[in-house]
């Protein structure tokens, strides 16, 4: 994600983001950690949905292994 995209996602000006990077590096670390967590949650939800589909197929007796 570019700085511009990150600034848009956070709804701040790109200059504000630059200032945070310079003056508040811990804040940037927290933001990045939150974004990584968000991505992991999305991946888990995707996997869960795939497992639910497999379970539905299995319960219908149409699962071929």
PDBQT receptor file of N, H, CA, C and O in Angstrom, charges set to zero:
ATOM      1  N   UNK A   1       0.855  -1.168   0.000  1.00  0.00    +0.000 N 
ATOM      2  CA  UNK A   1       0.000   0.000   0.000  1.00  0.00    +0.000 C 
ATOM      3  C   UNK A   1       0.902   1.233   0.000  1.00  0.00    +0.000 C 
ATOM      4  O   UNK A   1       1.852   1.325   0.778  1.00  0.00    +0.000 OA
ATOM      5  N   UNK A   2       0.593   2.163  -0.874  1.00  0.00    +0.000 N 
ATOM      6  H   UNK A   2      -0.178   2.088  -1.506  1.00  0.00    +0.000 HD
ATOM      7  CA  UNK A   2       1.393   3.385  -0.945  1.00  0.00    +0.000 C 
ATOM      8  C   UNK A   2       1.037   4.319   0.205  1.00  0.00    +0.000 C 
ATOM      9  O   UNK A   2       0.019   4.145   0.876  1.00  0.00    +0.000 OA
ATOM     10  N   UNK A   3       1.881   5.296   0.414  1.00  0.00    +0.000 N 
ATOM     11  H   UNK A   3       2.707   5.437  -0.131  1.00  0.00    +0.000 HD
ATOM     12  CA  UNK A   3       1.587   6.287   1.467  1.00  0.00    +0.000 C 
ATOM     13  C   UNK A   3       0.283   7.012   1.182  1.00  0.00    +0.000 C 
ATOM     14  O   UNK A   3      -0.514   7.274   2.083  1.00  0.00    +0.000 OA
ATOM     15  N   UNK A   4       0.083   7.331  -0.091  1.00  0.00    +0.000 N 
ATOM     16  H   UNK A   4       0.730   7.119  -0.823  1.00  0.00    +0.000 HD
ATOM     17  CA  UNK A   4      -1.147   8.040  -0.465  1.00  0.00    +0.000 C 
ATOM     18  C   UNK A   4      -2.371   7.176  -0.167  1.00  0.00    +0.000 C 
ATOM     19  O   UNK A   4      -3.366   7.668   0.365  1.00  0.00    +0.000 OA
ATOM     20  N   UNK A   5      -2.298   5.887  -0.509  1.00  0.00    +0.000 N 
ATOM     21  H   UNK A   5      -1.490   5.487  -0.941  1.00  0.00    +0.000 HD
ATOM     22  CA  UNK A   5      -3.411   4.984  -0.238  1.00  0.00    +0.000 C 
ATOM     23  C   UNK A   5      -3.644   4.828   1.260  1.00  0.00    +0.000 C 
ATOM     24  O   UNK A   5      -4.785   4.803   1.721  1.00  0.00    +0.000 OA
ATOM     25  N   UNK A   6      -2.559   4.723   2.012  1.00  0.00    +0.000 N 
ATOM     26  H   UNK A   6      -1.631   4.743   1.638  1.00  0.00    +0.000 HD
ATOM     27  CA  UNK A   6      -2.683   4.609   3.465  1.00  0.00    +0.000 C 
ATOM     28  C   UNK A   6      -3.318   5.860   4.057  1.00  0.00    +0.000 C 
ATOM     29  O   UNK A   6      -4.196   5.777   4.915  1.00  0.00    +0.000 OA
ATOM     30  N   UNK A   7      -2.864   7.016   3.589  1.00  0.00    +0.000 N 
ATOM     31  H   UNK A   7      -2.151   7.083   2.892  1.00  0.00    +0.000 HD
ATOM     32  CA  UNK A   7      -3.438   8.274   4.079  1.00  0.00    +0.000 C 
ATOM     33  C   UNK A   7      -4.934   8.331   3.779  1.00  0.00    +0.000 C 
ATOM     34  O   UNK A   7      -5.724   8.765   4.617  1.00  0.00    +0.000 OA
ATOM     35  N   UNK A   8      -5.319   7.889   2.577  1.00  0.00    +0.000 N 
ATOM     36  H   UNK A   8      -4.677   7.536   1.897  1.00  0.00    +0.000 HD
ATOM     37  CA  UNK A   8      -6.740   7.880   2.224  1.00  0.00    +0.000 C 
ATOM     38  C   UNK A   8      -7.519   6.915   3.111  1.00  0.00    +0.000 C 
ATOM     39  O   UNK A   8      -8.620   7.229   3.564  1.00  0.00    +0.000 OA
ATOM     40  N   UNK A   9      -6.943   5.740   3.356  1.00  0.00    +0.000 N 
ATOM     41  H   UNK A   9      -6.049   5.485   2.988  1.00  0.00    +0.000 HD
ATOM     42  CA  UNK A   9      -7.613   4.751   4.209  1.00  0.00    +0.000 C 
ATOM     43  C   UNK A   9      -7.809   5.291   5.622  1.00  0.00    +0.000 C 
ATOM     44  O   UNK A   9      -8.838   5.047   6.251  1.00  0.00    +0.000 OA
ATOM     45  N   UNK A  10      -6.807   6.029   6.115  1.00  0.00    +0.000 N 
ATOM     46  H   UNK A  10      -5.971   6.227   5.604  1.00  0.00    +0.000 HD
ATOM     47  CA  UNK A  10      -6.877   6.593   7.465  1.00  0.00    +0.000 C 
ATOM     48  C   UNK A  10      -7.624   7.926   7.497  1.00  0.00    +0.000 C 
ATOM     49  O   UNK A  10      -7.860   8.494   8.563  1.00  0.00    +0.000 OA
ATOM     50  N   UNK A  11      -7.988   8.410   6.314  1.00  0.00    +0.000 N 
ATOM     51  H   UNK A  11      -7.796   7.948   5.448  1.00  0.00    +0.000 HD
ATOM     52  CA  UNK A  11      -8.696   9.692   6.170  1.00  0.00    +0.000 C 
ATOM     53  C   UNK A  11      -7.892  10.843   6.754  1.00  0.00    +0.000 C 
ATOM     54  O   UNK A  11      -8.423  11.690   7.473  1.00  0.00    +0.000 OA
ATOM     55  N   UNK A  12      -6.587  10.861   6.429  1.00  0.00    +0.000 N 
ATOM     56  H   UNK A  12      -6.156  10.173   5.845  1.00  0.00    +0.000 HD
ATOM     57  CA  UNK A  12      -5.719  11.964   6.822  1.00  0.00    +0.000 C 
ATOM     58  C   UNK A  12      -4.967  12.447   5.591  1.00  0.00    +0.000 C 
ATOM     59  O   UNK A  12      -4.876  11.745   4.584  1.00  0.00    +0.000 OA
ATOM     60  N   UNK A  13      -4.443  13.630   5.689  1.00  0.00    +0.000 N 
ATOM     61  H   UNK A  13      -4.517  14.200   6.507  1.00  0.00    +0.000 HD
ATOM     62  CA  UNK A  13      -3.631  14.202   4.627  1.00  0.00    +0.000 C 
ATOM     63  C   UNK A  13      -2.300  13.450   4.551  1.00  0.00    +0.000 C 
ATOM     64  O   UNK A  13      -1.766  13.056   5.588  1.00  0.00    +0.000 OA
ATOM     65  N   UNK A  14      -1.755  13.243   3.356  1.00  0.00    +0.000 N 
ATOM     66  H   UNK A  14      -2.189  13.563   2.513  1.00  0.00    +0.000 HD
ATOM     67  CA  UNK A  14      -0.446  12.587   3.249  1.00  0.00    +0.000 C 
ATOM     68  C   UNK A  14       0.649  13.278   4.070  1.00  0.00    +0.000 C 
ATOM     69  O   UNK A  14       1.558  12.616   4.570  1.00  0.00    +0.000 OA
ATOM     70  N   UNK A  15       0.566  14.595   4.207  1.00  0.00    +0.000 N 
ATOM     71  H   UNK A  15      -0.172  15.133   3.801  1.00  0.00    +0.000 HD
ATOM     72  CA  UNK A  15       1.543  15.321   5.029  1.00  0.00    +0.000 C 
ATOM     73  C   UNK A  15       1.413  14.932   6.501  1.00  0.00    +0.000 C 
ATOM     74  O   UNK A  15       2.413  14.825   7.211  1.00  0.00    +0.000 OA
ATOM     75  N   UNK A  16       0.203  14.725   6.946  1.00  0.00    +0.000 N 
ATOM     76  H   UNK A  16      -0.610  14.811   6.369  1.00  0.00    +0.000 HD
ATOM     77  CA  UNK A  16      -0.013  14.284   8.322  1.00  0.00    +0.000 C 
ATOM     78  C   UNK A  16       0.629  12.922   8.538  1.00  0.00    +0.000 C 
ATOM     79  O   UNK A  16       1.274  12.679   9.558  1.00  0.00    +0.000 OA
ATOM     80  N   UNK A  17       0.444  12.041   7.568  1.00  0.00    +0.000 N 
ATOM     81  H   UNK A  17      -0.079  12.238   6.739  1.00  0.00    +0.000 HD
ATOM     82  CA  UNK A  17       1.042  10.711   7.660  1.00  0.00    +0.000 C 
ATOM     83  C   UNK A  17       2.570  10.807   7.714  1.00  0.00    +0.000 C 
ATOM     84  O   UNK A  17       3.207  10.099   8.494  1.00  0.00    +0.000 OA
ATOM     85  N   UNK A  18       3.149  11.664   6.902  1.00  0.00    +0.000 N 
ATOM     86  H   UNK A  18       2.631  12.239   6.268  1.00  0.00    +0.000 HD
ATOM     87  CA  UNK A  18       4.608  11.860   6.926  1.00  0.00    +0.000 C 
ATOM     88  C   UNK A  18       5.066  12.366   8.296  1.00  0.00    +0.000 C 
ATOM     89  O   UNK A  18       6.082  11.919   8.828  1.00  0.00    +0.000 OA
ATOM     90  N   UNK A  19       4.306  13.298   8.850  1.00  0.00    +0.000 N 
ATOM     91  H   UNK A  19       3.481  13.661   8.418  1.00  0.00    +0.000 HD
ATOM     92  CA  UNK A  19       4.641  13.817  10.178  1.00  0.00    +0.000 C 
ATOM     93  C   UNK A  19       4.568  12.711  11.231  1.00  0.00    +0.000 C 
ATOM     94  O   UNK A  19       5.425  12.633  12.111  1.00  0.00    +0.000 OA
ATOM     95  N   UNK A  20       3.556  11.865  11.142  1.00  0.00    +0.000 N 
ATOM     96  H   UNK A  20       2.859  11.928  10.427  1.00  0.00    +0.000 HD
ATOM     97  CA  UNK A  20       3.453  10.756  12.073  1.00  0.00    +0.000 C 
ATOM     98  C   UNK A  20       4.655   9.833  11.941  1.00  0.00    +0.000 C 
ATOM     99  O   UNK A  20       5.231   9.400  12.939  1.00  0.00    +0.000 OA
ATOM    100  N   UNK A  21       5.031   9.534  10.688  1.00  0.00    +0.000 N 
ATOM    101  H   UNK A  21       4.563   9.886   9.877  1.00  0.00    +0.000 HD
ATOM    102  CA  UNK A  21       6.180   8.657  10.461  1.00  0.00    +0.000 C 
ATOM    103  C   UNK A  21       7.442   9.235  11.100  1.00  0.00    +0.000 C 
ATOM    104  O   UNK A  21       8.266   8.506  11.653  1.00  0.00    +0.000 OA
ATOM    105  N   UNK A  22       7.572  10.541  11.012  1.00  0.00    +0.000 N 
ATOM    106  H   UNK A  22       6.902  11.133  10.562  1.00  0.00    +0.000 HD
ATOM    107  CA  UNK A  22       8.760  11.206  11.540  1.00  0.00    +0.000 C 
ATOM    108  C   UNK A  22       8.707  11.367  13.058  1.00  0.00    +0.000 C 
ATOM    109  O   UNK A  22       9.685  11.095  13.755  1.00  0.00    +0.000 OA
ATOM    110  N   UNK A  23       7.556  11.811  13.562  1.00  0.00    +0.000 N 
ATOM    111  H   UNK A  23       6.762  12.032  12.996  1.00  0.00    +0.000 HD
ATOM    112  CA  UNK A  23       7.457  12.192  14.971  1.00  0.00    +0.000 C 
ATOM    113  C   UNK A  23       6.791  11.167  15.877  1.00  0.00    +0.000 C 
ATOM    114  O   UNK A  23       6.946  11.217  17.097  1.00  0.00    +0.000 OA
ATOM    115  N   UNK A  24       6.049  10.239  15.282  1.00  0.00    +0.000 N 
ATOM    116  H   UNK A  24       5.922  10.199  14.291  1.00  0.00    +0.000 HD
ATOM    117  CA  UNK A  24       5.313   9.259  16.080  1.00  0.00    +0.000 C 
ATOM    118  C   UNK A  24       5.464   7.853  15.477  1.00  0.00    +0.000 C 
ATOM    119  O   UNK A  24       4.480   7.245  15.056  1.00  0.00    +0.000 OA
ATOM    120  N   UNK A  25       6.694   7.348  15.441  1.00  0.00    +0.000 N 
ATOM    121  H   UNK A  25       7.493   7.842  15.783  1.00  0.00    +0.000 HD
ATOM    122  CA  UNK A  25       6.910   6.041  14.806  1.00  0.00    +0.000 C 
ATOM    123  C   UNK A  25       6.133   4.905  15.475  1.00  0.00    +0.000 C 
ATOM    124  O   UNK A  25       5.774   3.934  14.810  1.00  0.00    +0.000 OA
ATOM    125  N   UNK A  26       5.871   5.011  16.765  1.00  0.00    +0.000 N 
ATOM    126  H   UNK A  26       6.163   5.801  17.305  1.00  0.00    +0.000 HD
ATOM    127  CA  UNK A  26       5.097   3.972  17.453  1.00  0.00    +0.000 C 
ATOM    128  C   UNK A  26       3.657   3.938  16.940  1.00  0.00    +0.000 C 
ATOM    129  O   UNK A  26       3.056   2.869  16.839  1.00  0.00    +0.000 OA
ATOM    130  N   UNK A  27       3.113   5.096  16.620  1.00  0.00    +0.000 N 
ATOM    131  H   UNK A  27       3.601   5.965  16.703  1.00  0.00    +0.000 HD
ATOM    132  CA  UNK A  27       1.767   5.158  16.059  1.00  0.00    +0.000 C 
ATOM    133  C   UNK A  27       1.728   4.442  14.722  1.00  0.00    +0.000 C 
ATOM    134  O   UNK A  27       0.788   3.699  14.441  1.00  0.00    +0.000 OA
ATOM    135  N   UNK A  28       2.731   4.658  13.903  1.00  0.00    +0.000 N 
ATOM    136  H   UNK A  28       3.495   5.262  14.131  1.00  0.00    +0.000 HD
ATOM    137  CA  UNK A  28       2.800   4.000  12.599  1.00  0.00    +0.000 C 
ATOM    138  C   UNK A  28       2.924   2.488  12.779  1.00  0.00    +0.000 C 
ATOM    139  O   UNK A  28       2.321   1.728  12.021  1.00  0.00    +0.000 OA
ATOM    140  N   UNK A  29       3.692   2.043  13.763  1.00  0.00    +0.000 N 
ATOM    141  H   UNK A  29       4.182   2.661  14.378  1.00  0.00    +0.000 HD
ATOM    142  CA  UNK A  29       3.808   0.614  14.041  1.00  0.00    +0.000 C 
ATOM    143  C   UNK A  29       2.452   0.027  14.420  1.00  0.00    +0.000 C 
ATOM    144  O   UNK A  29       2.096  -1.064  13.972  1.00  0.00    +0.000 OA
ATOM    145  N   UNK A  30       1.699   0.748  15.241  1.00  0.00    +0.000 N 
ATOM    146  H   UNK A  30       1.988   1.634  15.605  1.00  0.00    +0.000 HD
ATOM    147  CA  UNK A  30       0.376   0.283  15.643  1.00  0.00    +0.000 C 
ATOM    148  C   UNK A  30      -0.585   0.219  14.463  1.00  0.00    +0.000 C 
ATOM    149  O   UNK A  30      -1.361  -0.727  14.333  1.00  0.00    +0.000 OA
ATOM    150  N   UNK A  31      -0.526   1.220  13.616  1.00  0.00    +0.000 N 
ATOM    151  H   UNK A  31       0.105   1.989  13.722  1.00  0.00    +0.000 HD
ATOM    152  CA  UNK A  31      -1.374   1.247  12.427  1.00  0.00    +0.000 C 
ATOM    153  C   UNK A  31      -1.044   0.064  11.532  1.00  0.00    +0.000 C 
ATOM    154  O   UNK A  31      -1.944  -0.627  11.057  1.00  0.00    +0.000 OA
ATOM    155  N   UNK A  32       0.245  -0.173  11.300  1.00  0.00    +0.000 N 
ATOM    156  H   UNK A  32       0.977   0.388  11.686  1.00  0.00    +0.000 HD
ATOM    157  CA  UNK A  32       0.657  -1.290  10.448  1.00  0.00    +0.000 C 
ATOM    158  C   UNK A  32       0.255  -2.631  11.053  1.00  0.00    +0.000 C 
ATOM    159  O   UNK A  32      -0.165  -3.540  10.337  1.00  0.00    +0.000 OA
ATOM    160  N   UNK A  33       0.385  -2.751  12.372  1.00  0.00    +0.000 N 
ATOM    161  H   UNK A  33       0.727  -2.013  12.954  1.00  0.00    +0.000 HD
ATOM    162  CA  UNK A  33      -0.024  -3.986  13.040  1.00  0.00    +0.000 C 
ATOM    163  C   UNK A  33      -1.530  -4.203  12.870  1.00  0.00    +0.000 C 
ATOM    164  O   UNK A  33      -1.978  -5.322  12.621  1.00  0.00    +0.000 OA
ATOM    165  N   UNK A  34      -2.290  -3.143  13.005  1.00  0.00    +0.000 N 
ATOM    166  H   UNK A  34      -1.925  -2.234  13.208  1.00  0.00    +0.000 HD
ATOM    167  CA  UNK A  34      -3.741  -3.237  12.826  1.00  0.00    +0.000 C 
ATOM    168  C   UNK A  34      -4.115  -3.626  11.409  1.00  0.00    +0.000 C 
ATOM    169  O   UNK A  34      -5.041  -4.410  11.199  1.00  0.00    +0.000 OA
ATOM    170  N   UNK A  35      -3.399  -3.080  10.436  1.00  0.00    +0.000 N 
ATOM    171  H   UNK A  35      -2.647  -2.443  10.607  1.00  0.00    +0.000 HD
ATOM    172  CA  UNK A  35      -3.671  -3.423   9.043  1.00  0.00    +0.000 C 
ATOM    173  C   UNK A  35      -3.328  -4.882   8.759  1.00  0.00    +0.000 C 
ATOM    174  O   UNK A  35      -4.044  -5.559   8.023  1.00  0.00    +0.000 OA
ATOM    175  N   UNK A  36      -2.233  -5.364   9.343  1.00  0.00    +0.000 N 
ATOM    176  H   UNK A  36      -1.651  -4.814   9.941  1.00  0.00    +0.000 HD
ATOM    177  CA  UNK A  36      -1.867  -6.773   9.159  1.00  0.00    +0.000 C 
ATOM    178  C   UNK A  36      -2.907  -7.677   9.809  1.00  0.00    +0.000 C 
ATOM    179  O   UNK A  36      -3.266  -8.715   9.254  1.00  0.00    +0.000 OA
ATOM    180  N   UNK A  37      -3.389  -7.287  10.976  1.00  0.00    +0.000 N 
ATOM    181  H   UNK A  37      -3.098  -6.443  11.428  1.00  0.00    +0.000 HD
ATOM    182  CA  UNK A  37      -4.416  -8.065  11.662  1.00  0.00    +0.000 C 
ATOM    183  C   UNK A  37      -5.700  -8.102  10.836  1.00  0.00    +0.000 C 
ATOM    184  O   UNK A  37      -6.342  -9.144  10.709  1.00  0.00    +0.000 OA
ATOM    185  N   UNK A  38      -6.058  -6.958  10.284  1.00  0.00    +0.000 N 
ATOM    186  H   UNK A  38      -5.537  -6.111  10.387  1.00  0.00    +0.000 HD
ATOM    187  CA  UNK A  38      -7.246  -6.887   9.435  1.00  0.00    +0.000 C 
ATOM    188  C   UNK A  38      -7.116  -7.845   8.253  1.00  0.00    +0.000 C 
ATOM    189  O   UNK A  38      -8.071  -8.540   7.907  1.00  0.00    +0.000 OA
ATOM    190  N   UNK A  39      -5.940  -7.882   7.639  1.00  0.00    +0.000 N 
ATOM    191  H   UNK A  39      -5.164  -7.318   7.920  1.00  0.00    +0.000 HD
ATOM    192  CA  UNK A  39      -5.708  -8.772   6.503  1.00  0.00    +0.000 C 
ATOM    193  C   UNK A  39      -5.810 -10.232   6.934  1.00  0.00    +0.000 C 
ATOM    194  O   UNK A  39      -6.382 -11.049   6.213  1.00  0.00    +0.000 OA
ATOM    195  N   UNK A  40      -5.262 -10.569   8.105  1.00  0.00    +0.000 N 
ATOM    196  H   UNK A  40      -4.798  -9.905   8.692  1.00  0.00    +0.000 HD
ATOM    197  CA  UNK A  40      -5.330 -11.942   8.612  1.00  0.00    +0.000 C 
ATOM    198  C   UNK A  40      -6.768 -12.341   8.897  1.00  0.00    +0.000 C 
ATOM    199  O   UNK A  40      -7.166 -13.472   8.617  1.00  0.00    +0.000 OA
ATOM    200  N   UNK A  41      -7.546 -11.429   9.449  1.00  0.00    +0.000 N 
ATOM    201  H   UNK A  41      -7.223 -10.510   9.676  1.00  0.00    +0.000 HD
ATOM    202  CA  UNK A  41      -8.960 -11.718   9.736  1.00  0.00    +0.000 C 
ATOM    203  C   UNK A  41      -9.712 -11.986   8.444  1.00  0.00    +0.000 C 
ATOM    204  O   UNK A  41     -10.533 -12.902   8.388  1.00  0.00    +0.000 OA
ATOM    205  N   UNK A  42      -9.449 -11.210   7.412  1.00  0.00    +0.000 N 
ATOM    206  H   UNK A  42      -8.782 -10.466   7.457  1.00  0.00    +0.000 HD
ATOM    207  CA  UNK A  42     -10.098 -11.418   6.121  1.00  0.00    +0.000 C 
ATOM    208  C   UNK A  42      -9.743 -12.791   5.554  1.00  0.00    +0.000 C 
ATOM    209  O   UNK A  42     -10.599 -13.475   4.993  1.00  0.00    +0.000 OA
ATOM    210  N   UNK A  43      -8.488 -13.189   5.702  1.00  0.00    +0.000 N 
ATOM    211  H   UNK A  43      -7.792 -12.634   6.158  1.00  0.00    +0.000 HD
ATOM    212  CA  UNK A  43      -8.050 -14.492   5.211  1.00  0.00    +0.000 C 
ATOM    213  C   UNK A  43      -8.730 -15.621   6.000  1.00  0.00    +0.000 C 
ATOM    214  O   UNK A  43      -9.140 -16.625   5.420  1.00  0.00    +0.000 OA
ATOM    215  N   UNK A  44      -8.845 -15.453   7.306  1.00  0.00    +0.000 N 
ATOM    216  H   UNK A  44      -8.511 -14.636   7.778  1.00  0.00    +0.000 HD
ATOM    217  CA  UNK A  44      -9.522 -16.448   8.139  1.00  0.00    +0.000 C 
ATOM    218  C   UNK A  44     -10.987 -16.567   7.747  1.00  0.00    +0.000 C 
ATOM    219  O   UNK A  44     -11.522 -17.673   7.669  1.00  0.00    +0.000 OA
ATOM    220  N   UNK A  45     -11.638 -15.436   7.502  1.00  0.00    +0.000 N 
ATOM    221  H   UNK A  45     -11.203 -14.538   7.566  1.00  0.00    +0.000 HD
ATOM    222  CA  UNK A  45     -13.050 -15.455   7.085  1.00  0.00    +0.000 C 
ATOM    223  C   UNK A  45     -13.202 -16.168   5.746  1.00  0.00    +0.000 C 
ATOM    224  O   UNK A  45     -14.153 -16.924   5.550  1.00  0.00    +0.000 OA
ATOM    225  N   UNK A  46     -12.279 -15.934   4.834  1.00  0.00    +0.000 N 
ATOM    226  H   UNK A  46     -11.506 -15.320   4.994  1.00  0.00    +0.000 HD
ATOM    227  CA  UNK A  46     -12.305 -16.600   3.529  1.00  0.00    +0.000 C 
ATOM    228  C   UNK A  46     -12.171 -18.107   3.712  1.00  0.00    +0.000 C 
ATOM    229  O   UNK A  46     -12.920 -18.877   3.111  1.00  0.00    +0.000 OA
ATOM    230  N   UNK A  47     -11.213 -18.532   4.546  1.00  0.00    +0.000 N 
ATOM    231  H   UNK A  47     -10.605 -17.907   5.035  1.00  0.00    +0.000 HD
ATOM    232  CA  UNK A  47     -11.020 -19.958   4.795  1.00  0.00    +0.000 C 
ATOM    233  C   UNK A  47     -12.242 -20.578   5.467  1.00  0.00    +0.000 C 
ATOM    234  O   UNK A  47     -12.638 -21.696   5.136  1.00  0.00    +0.000 OA
ATOM    235  N   UNK A  48     -12.829 -19.859   6.399  1.00  0.00    +0.000 N 
ATOM    236  H   UNK A  48     -12.508 -18.951   6.667  1.00  0.00    +0.000 HD
ATOM    237  CA  UNK A  48     -14.024 -20.349   7.082  1.00  0.00    +0.000 C 
ATOM    238  C   UNK A  48     -15.163 -20.561   6.090  1.00  0.00    +0.000 C 
ATOM    239  O   UNK A  48     -15.864 -21.572   6.150  1.00  0.00    +0.000 OA
ATOM    240  N   UNK A  49     -15.345 -19.617   5.187  1.00  0.00    +0.000 N 
ATOM    241  H   UNK A  49     -14.776 -18.796   5.139  1.00  0.00    +0.000 HD
ATOM    242  CA  UNK A  49     -16.398 -19.761   4.176  1.00  0.00    +0.000 C 
ATOM    243  C   UNK A  49     -16.146 -20.970   3.283  1.00  0.00    +0.000 C 
ATOM    244  O   UNK A  49     -17.085 -21.679   2.919  1.00  0.00    +0.000 OA
ATOM    245  N   UNK A  50     -14.883 -21.211   2.928  1.00  0.00    +0.000 N 
ATOM    246  H   UNK A  50     -14.121 -20.636   3.224  1.00  0.00    +0.000 HD
ATOM    247  CA  UNK A  50     -14.550 -22.381   2.118  1.00  0.00    +0.000 C 
ATOM    248  C   UNK A  50     -14.845 -23.671   2.893  1.00  0.00    +0.000 C 
ATOM    249  O   UNK A  50     -15.373 -24.629   2.329  1.00  0.00    +0.000 OA
ATOM    250  N   UNK A  51     -14.507 -23.690   4.171  1.00  0.00    +0.000 N 
ATOM    251  H   UNK A  51     -14.078 -22.911   4.630  1.00  0.00    +0.000 HD
ATOM    252  CA  UNK A  51     -14.798 -24.863   4.990  1.00  0.00    +0.000 C 
ATOM    253  C   UNK A  51     -16.299 -25.105   5.121  1.00  0.00    +0.000 C 
ATOM    254  O   UNK A  51     -16.748 -26.251   5.114  1.00  0.00    +0.000 OA
ATOM    255  N   UNK A  52     -17.071 -24.033   5.238  1.00  0.00    +0.000 N 
ATOM    256  H   UNK A  52     -16.706 -23.102   5.243  1.00  0.00    +0.000 HD
ATOM    257  CA  UNK A  52     -18.528 -24.173   5.321  1.00  0.00    +0.000 C 
ATOM    258  C   UNK A  52     -19.082 -24.777   4.037  1.00  0.00    +0.000 C 
ATOM    259  O   UNK A  52     -19.989 -25.608   4.082  1.00  0.00    +0.000 OA
ATOM    260  N   UNK A  53     -18.538 -24.361   2.888  1.00  0.00    +0.000 N 
ATOM    261  H   UNK A  53     -17.801 -23.686   2.852  1.00  0.00    +0.000 HD
ATOM    262  CA  UNK A  53     -18.982 -24.931   1.614  1.00  0.00    +0.000 C 
ATOM    263  C   UNK A  53     -18.660 -26.414   1.547  1.00  0.00    +0.000 C 
ATOM    264  O   UNK A  53     -19.480 -27.213   1.095  1.00  0.00    +0.000 OA
ATOM    265  N   UNK A  54     -17.467 -26.783   1.995  1.00  0.00    +0.000 N 
ATOM    266  H   UNK A  54     -16.801 -26.134   2.362  1.00  0.00    +0.000 HD
ATOM    267  CA  UNK A  54     -17.076 -28.186   1.998  1.00  0.00    +0.000 C 
ATOM    268  C   UNK A  54     -17.993 -28.979   2.924  1.00  0.00    +0.000 C 
ATOM    269  O   UNK A  54     -18.402 -30.092   2.594  1.00  0.00    +0.000 OA
ATOM    270  N   UNK A  55     -18.313 -28.410   4.072  1.00  0.00    +0.000 N 
ATOM    271  H   UNK A  55     -17.981 -27.506   4.340  1.00  0.00    +0.000 HD
ATOM    272  CA  UNK A  55     -19.201 -29.084   5.014  1.00  0.00    +0.000 C 
ATOM    273  C   UNK A  55     -20.590 -29.285   4.408  1.00  0.00    +0.000 C 
ATOM    274  O   UNK A  55     -21.196 -30.343   4.576  1.00  0.00    +0.000 OA
ATOM    275  N   UNK A  56     -21.087 -28.276   3.706  1.00  0.00    +0.000 N 
ATOM    276  H   UNK A  56     -20.595 -27.416   3.569  1.00  0.00    +0.000 HD
ATOM    277  CA  UNK A  56     -22.404 -28.393   3.070  1.00  0.00    +0.000 C 
ATOM    278  C   UNK A  56     -22.397 -29.504   2.032  1.00  0.00    +0.000 C 
ATOM    279  O   UNK A  56     -23.335 -30.297   1.951  1.00  0.00    +0.000 OA
ATOM    280  N   UNK A  57     -21.334 -29.556   1.239  1.00  0.00    +0.000 N 
ATOM    281  H   UNK A  57     -20.572 -28.911   1.305  1.00  0.00    +0.000 HD
ATOM    282  CA  UNK A  57     -21.232 -30.603   0.223  1.00  0.00    +0.000 C 
ATOM    283  C   UNK A  57     -21.151 -31.969   0.887  1.00  0.00    +0.000 C 
ATOM    284  O   UNK A  57     -21.791 -32.923   0.443  1.00  0.00    +0.000 OA
ATOM    285  N   UNK A  58     -20.363 -32.060   1.953  1.00  0.00    +0.000 N 
ATOM    286  H   UNK A  58     -19.843 -31.285   2.314  1.00  0.00    +0.000 HD
ATOM    287  CA  UNK A  58     -20.202 -33.318   2.678  1.00  0.00    +0.000 C 
ATOM    288  C   UNK A  58     -21.527 -33.777   3.281  1.00  0.00    +0.000 C 
ATOM    289  O   UNK A  58     -21.864 -34.959   3.227  1.00  0.00    +0.000 OA
ATOM    290  N   UNK A  59     -22.261 -32.853   3.842  1.00  0.00    +0.000 N 
ATOM    291  H   UNK A  59     -21.988 -31.892   3.885  1.00  0.00    +0.000 HD
ATOM    292  CA  UNK A  59     -23.548 -33.197   4.464  1.00  0.00    +0.000 C 
ATOM    293  C   UNK A  59     -24.587 -33.612   3.428  1.00  0.00    +0.000 C 
ATOM    294  O   UNK A  59     -25.524 -34.342   3.749  1.00  0.00    +0.000 OA
ATOM    295  N   UNK A  60     -24.428 -33.153   2.194  1.00  0.00    +0.000 N 
ATOM    296  H   UNK A  60     -23.666 -32.559   1.933  1.00  0.00    +0.000 HD
ATOM    297  CA  UNK A  60     -25.390 -33.510   1.160  1.00  0.00    +0.000 C 
ATOM    298  C   UNK A  60     -25.054 -34.860   0.533  1.00  0.00    +0.000 C 
ATOM    299  O   UNK A  60     -25.827 -35.377  -0.274  1.00  0.00    +0.000 OA
ATOM    300  N   UNK A  61     -23.902 -35.438   0.899  1.00  0.00    +0.000 N 
ATOM    301  H   UNK A  61     -23.274 -35.018   1.554  1.00  0.00    +0.000 HD
ATOM    302  CA  UNK A  61     -23.510 -36.730   0.381  1.00  0.00    +0.000 C 
ATOM    303  C   UNK A  61     -22.878 -36.687  -0.990  1.00  0.00    +0.000 C 
ATOM    304  O   UNK A  61     -22.716 -37.727  -1.629  1.00  0.00    +0.000 OA
ATOM    305  N   UNK A  62     -22.515 -35.493  -1.460  1.00  0.00    +0.000 N 
ATOM    306  H   UNK A  62     -22.647 -34.648  -0.941  1.00  0.00    +0.000 HD
ATOM    307  CA  UNK A  62     -21.955 -35.344  -2.799  1.00  0.00    +0.000 C 
ATOM    308  C   UNK A  62     -20.451 -35.174  -2.790  1.00  0.00    +0.000 C 
ATOM    309  O   UNK A  62     -19.864 -34.888  -3.833  1.00  0.00    +0.000 OA
ATOM    310  N   UNK A  63     -19.814 -35.340  -1.654  1.00  0.00    +0.000 N 
ATOM    311  H   UNK A  63     -20.291 -35.572  -0.806  1.00  0.00    +0.000 HD
ATOM    312  CA  UNK A  63     -18.377 -35.170  -1.554  1.00  0.00    +0.000 C 
ATOM    313  C   UNK A  63     -17.671 -36.404  -2.111  1.00  0.00    +0.000 C 
ATOM    314  O   UNK A  63     -17.920 -37.531  -1.681  1.00  0.00    +0.000 OA
ATOM    315  N   UNK A  64     -16.797 -36.167  -3.067  1.00  0.00    +0.000 N 
ATOM    316  H   UNK A  64     -16.596 -35.252  -3.416  1.00  0.00    +0.000 HD
ATOM    317  CA  UNK A  64     -16.015 -37.242  -3.670  1.00  0.00    +0.000 C 
ATOM    318  C   UNK A  64     -14.558 -36.989  -3.327  1.00  0.00    +0.000 C 
ATOM    319  O   UNK A  64     -14.001 -35.939  -3.652  1.00  0.00    +0.000 OA
ATOM    320  N   UNK A  65     -13.950 -37.961  -2.669  1.00  0.00    +0.000 N 
ATOM    321  H   UNK A  65     -14.402 -38.813  -2.405  1.00  0.00    +0.000 HD
ATOM    322  CA  UNK A  65     -12.545 -37.802  -2.260  1.00  0.00    +0.000 C 
ATOM    323  C   UNK A  65     -11.668 -38.668  -3.126  1.00  0.00    +0.000 C 
ATOM    324  O   UNK A  65     -10.450 -38.685  -2.950  1.00  0.00    +0.000 OA
TER     325      UNK A  65
